[in-house]
Amino acid sequence: MSAALASAMPDANRLRLSVALCTYNGGAYLDEQLQSILNQSRLPDEVVICDDASTDRTTDIARKFAATANFPVRVSINESNVGSTRNFEKAIRLCEGDVVVLSDQDDCWYETRLSMLEQPFLSNPSVGLVFSDADLMDENSRLLGKRYWKTHGLSESRSKQMGEGRALDVLLRHNVVCGATMAFHSELRDIVLPIPDMAVHDLWIALIASVVSEIRALPVPLIKYRKHLGQQIGVLYYDFWESLAKAKQIGAAEYLRHALLYAMARDRIRQYRSGRDLEKKIHLVDGKAKHMSMRAAIPAARWKRLPLILRQTVNGDYFRYSEGYKSIAKDLVA
């Protein structure tokens, strides 16, 4: 990361940690989440709660928490519903700490989450983002015996790539970073905000961070991630046949959306960062945008697809930017 990030760390042993917690009609689970923040072995320096015009008791719970917590808590309530991405953007803007720790309303943190997230930032000023694995639980807080990484495509080989400083290579194929497990240095705020309307906040932040900084993946669950039908966004794990059916539903419109998103990321990075050391990574982001544009433009007639697909197979783009043979097969027959 830039030299400015290194100089932004005045205390070699401690950073100011701001929690950005977004809520919307989360009264059923918010108490449990807030209690887990109170139970942290390393308490936050502030908590910013942004509520997206809830109609249940969520805001009452948030205000009570603000009045009783032994650290600063600010509660901001939107006049109208703006959606999860805009709400997180607002919360991130309001945070004043060195590191912004994202929080959903319906999870539960393990006591060491903040202390473990802080360490990679302290150890290496080039680290811009840290994320962890998570245990999955149900709506009744019962653990499901499953981990987020395994259900969301972060295999051992991809985790190893992350550890080798190749986070961008992983993210260009598949987003594996869950926003609820993420923390990032506040210096990144100027480049990641505003978040494009078509983007989900965790993919956008992780993608930008993987280009302009280093990312650390902690292979331990630091939260219990709640899986339930009321989630606005998040992981719902699928069996093989459900995954196959879901993949078949992804078509030209989704590919075009991704093409535009990665093109926006390329342009945003070039607007705020420059240097020969970044050009290789920016070129990869541009390649992802072009690859997804190609997939969006695949002809309906199958015999006309072969030259396009063959070209992207030979040059390695299907393996660099998609899921290899799985994506090739899908584009040939779907």
SVG drawing of the C-alpha trace seen along z (x, -y; Angstrom):
<svg xmlns="http://www.w3.org/2000/svg" viewBox="-43 -11 49 43">
<polyline fill="none" stroke="black" stroke-width="0.4" points="0.0,0.0 1.1,-3.6 3.5,-5.2 0.6,-7.3 -1.0,-4.2 2.2,-3.4 2.3,-6.9 -1.3,-6.7 -0.5,-4.3 0.6,-6.4 0.6,-3.6 2.6,-0.5 0.7,1.6 -2.9,0.4 -5.2,-0.9 -8.6,-2.7 -11.2,-0.2 -14.6,-1.4 -17.5,1.0 -19.9,0.2 -23.1,2.0 -26.1,1.8 -29.6,2.7 -33.0,3.1 -35.9,4.8 -33.4,6.9 -35.1,6.9 -35.2,10.7 -31.4,11.1 -29.8,7.7 -29.6,8.1 -27.4,11.2 -25.1,9.5 -24.7,6.4 -24.0,8.6 -21.2,10.4 -19.6,7.0 -19.8,6.1 -18.1,9.4 -15.0,8.7 -11.7,9.3 -10.5,6.2 -13.3,3.7 -14.0,1.4 -13.1,-2.2 -16.5,-3.1 -19.6,-1.5 -21.6,-3.3 -25.1,-1.9 -27.0,-2.9 -30.6,-1.9 -32.4,-1.7 -35.8,-2.9 -36.8,0.1 -40.4,0.6 -39.9,3.0 -38.1,2.5 -34.6,2.4 -34.0,-1.3 -35.1,-1.0 -32.6,1.8 -29.9,-0.3 -30.6,-3.4 -30.6,-1.3 -27.2,0.2 -25.8,-3.3 -26.9,-4.5 -25.4,-1.6 -22.2,-0.5 -18.9,-1.4 -17.5,-2.8 -18.9,-5.4 -21.9,-4.4 -23.6,-6.6 -27.0,-5.7 -28.1,-7.2 -31.5,-6.4 -32.4,-6.8 -35.6,-8.7 -36.3,-6.2 -35.1,-2.8 -32.0,-3.0 -30.9,0.7 -28.0,2.6 -25.3,1.3 -26.1,-2.4 -26.6,-1.9 -23.2,-0.3 -21.7,-3.1 -23.2,-5.6 -21.9,-3.7 -18.4,-3.5 -18.4,-7.3 -19.3,-8.0 -16.5,-5.8 -13.6,-7.7 -11.2,-4.9 -8.0,-3.6 -9.8,-0.4 -13.4,0.1 -14.9,3.4 -18.1,4.4 -20.9,6.0 -24.3,7.5 -27.2,7.2 -28.0,10.9 -24.6,12.7 -22.7,13.4 -19.0,12.6 -16.5,14.9 -14.8,13.0 -11.4,12.7 -12.7,11.3 -11.5,7.7 -8.2,8.7 -7.4,11.1 -8.5,8.8 -6.3,6.1 -3.0,8.1 -2.4,8.3 -2.8,4.5 -0.3,4.0 2.2,6.5 2.3,5.1 1.4,1.6 0.8,2.9 -2.2,4.9 -5.4,3.0 -8.0,5.7 -8.4,8.7 -11.2,11.2 -11.9,14.6 -13.8,17.7 -17.2,18.1 -19.2,20.9 -22.8,21.1 -25.7,21.1 -29.5,21.2 -32.2,18.8 -32.2,20.4 -28.5,19.9 -27.7,23.6 -24.4,24.3 -24.9,26.2 -21.5,27.9 -20.5,25.9 -18.0,23.2 -18.5,20.2 -15.3,20.7 -16.1,24.3 -19.7,23.5 -18.7,20.4 -15.9,21.7 -12.7,20.8 -10.9,24.0 -7.5,24.8 -5.7,24.0 -7.4,20.6 -6.8,19.9 -3.1,20.7 -3.1,18.2 -4.5,15.6 -1.6,16.3 0.9,15.9 -0.3,12.4 -2.4,13.4 -5.8,12.3 -6.7,10.6 -6.2,13.9 -8.8,15.5 -11.3,12.6 -11.2,12.3 -12.6,15.8 -15.0,15.8 -15.8,13.5 -14.9,15.4 -14.9,12.4 -17.9,12.1 -18.5,8.6 -19.6,9.7 -16.1,11.1 -14.3,8.1 -12.2,5.3 -10.3,2.7 -8.0,-0.2 -9.8,-3.6 -7.3,-4.9 -9.2,-2.8 -12.4,-4.7 -11.6,-7.5 -11.2,-5.0 -13.9,-2.5 -16.6,-5.1 -19.0,-5.7 -20.0,-2.1 -21.6,-1.7 -25.3,-1.0 -24.8,2.4 -22.2,3.6 -22.5,5.5 -20.3,3.8 -18.1,6.8 -17.1,7.7 -16.4,4.1 -14.3,3.3 -12.4,6.6 -11.6,6.1 -10.3,2.6 -8.3,3.6 -6.7,6.6 -5.3,4.2 -4.0,1.3 -3.0,3.2 -2.4,6.7 -5.2,8.9 -5.0,11.3 -7.3,14.3 -7.6,15.7 -8.4,19.4 -10.3,19.5 -14.0,18.7 -14.3,15.4 -18.1,15.1 -21.1,17.2 -22.9,16.3 -26.7,16.7 -28.4,18.4 -32.0,17.5 -34.6,16.6 -34.9,13.0 -31.4,12.0 -31.2,9.2 -27.8,10.5 -25.5,13.3 -24.7,16.9 -27.3,19.6 -25.5,22.9 -26.8,25.2 -26.4,28.9 -24.9,30.0 -28.2,29.9 -29.3,26.6 -25.9,25.1 -26.2,26.5 -29.7,25.0 -28.5,21.7 -25.6,21.6 -27.9,22.2 -30.0,19.1 -27.0,16.8 -27.1,15.4 -26.1,12.5 -27.5,9.8 -25.5,11.0 -22.3,11.3 -22.8,7.8 -23.4,6.5 -20.1,8.0 -18.3,6.6 -19.5,3.1 -18.6,3.6 -15.0,4.6 -14.7,1.8 -15.8,-0.7 -13.3,0.8 -10.5,0.4 -11.4,-3.2 -11.8,-4.0 -8.3,-2.6 -6.7,-4.6 -8.5,-7.7 -7.0,-7.5 -3.9,-5.4 -1.0,-5.3 2.3,-3.6 3.9,-0.9 3.5,1.5 -0.2,1.4 -0.5,1.6 -0.2,5.4 -3.1,5.7 -5.2,3.1 -4.6,4.9 -6.0,8.1 -9.1,6.2 -9.5,4.9 -9.2,8.4 -12.0,9.6 -14.2,6.9 -13.5,7.9 -14.0,11.6 -17.4,11.0 -18.3,8.8 -17.5,11.7 -19.6,14.2 -22.5,11.7 -22.2,11.5 -22.2,15.3 -24.5,16.0 -27.7,17.9 -26.8,20.3 -24.5,22.9 -22.4,23.4 -21.5,19.7 -20.2,19.8 -17.3,22.2 -14.8,19.6 -15.4,17.2 -15.2,19.9 -12.2,21.5 -10.3,18.2 -10.9,17.5 -10.0,21.1 -6.7,21.0 -5.6,17.7 -6.5,18.9 -9.2,16.4 -11.8,19.0 -9.3,20.3 -8.1,16.8 -11.5,15.1 -14.2,17.8 -14.5,21.4 -12.4,23.1 -14.0,26.2 -17.3,25.7 -17.7,22.3 -16.6,23.5 -19.2,26.4 -21.9,24.0 -21.3,21.6 -21.2,24.4 -24.5,26.0 -26.6,23.5"/>
</svg>
